[in-house]
């Protein structure tokens, strides 16, 4: 009788755990571990916003990106929550910038997104050609294995653009 109660308890426990896993969206391709190491002049750079744009447009709905840490490592995440990326060839965009007001105060994400009535200054730390899919020449191929690739972004910049308007690209 004790064994039956123990077995029933184990079954209830296992059933509880099976419901805890994240359910993957329908049709999501297999994701492969991918870490991009963002470098500037061969040294790791942090706070780079990275996004991957697939060559195979059928993968476009599975957005992939991440933000680099102090060691330059950027763990790629699909749909903002699933670690890894579908296999394929991608263009890479990389953006590292800070928006401030004229007094040098860093704007909140809400203020940055709104951009209306706030004089903004954008300081760019990565070559602006990497900011958009249409201008970047950075690429990576995600293979069905563990991927770790170093991406060189060139020398660090510190370019300031006065009266930056984030709405001009929308």
TALIN-V386632 format. One record per run of one state. SS is the DSSP state (H for helix, E for strand, - for the rest). FROM is the first residue (numbers start at 1). TO is the last residue. If there is no record, write none. Layout:
ss=(SS & SS)
from=(FROM & FROM)
to=(TO & TO)
This chain:
ss=(- & H & - & E & - & E & - & E & - & E & - & H & - & E & - & E & - & E & - & E & - & E & - & E & - & E & - & E & - & H & - & E & - & H & - & E & - & E & - & E & - & H & -)
from=(1 & 2 & 19 & 31 & 33 & 34 & 41 & 43 & 45 & 49 & 55 & 57 & 60 & 64 & 68 & 73 & 76 & 77 & 79 & 82 & 84 & 85 & 87 & 88 & 96 & 97 & 102 & 106 & 107 & 109 & 115 & 120 & 125 & 128 & 131 & 139 & 143 & 147 & 153 & 159 & 163 & 166 & 170)
to=(1 & 18 & 30 & 32 & 33 & 40 & 42 & 44 & 48 & 54 & 56 & 59 & 63 & 67 & 72 & 75 & 76 & 78 & 81 & 83 & 84 & 86 & 87 & 95 & 96 & 101 & 105 & 106 & 108 & 114 & 119 & 124 & 127 & 130 & 138 & 142 & 146 & 152 & 158 & 162 & 165 & 169 & 170)
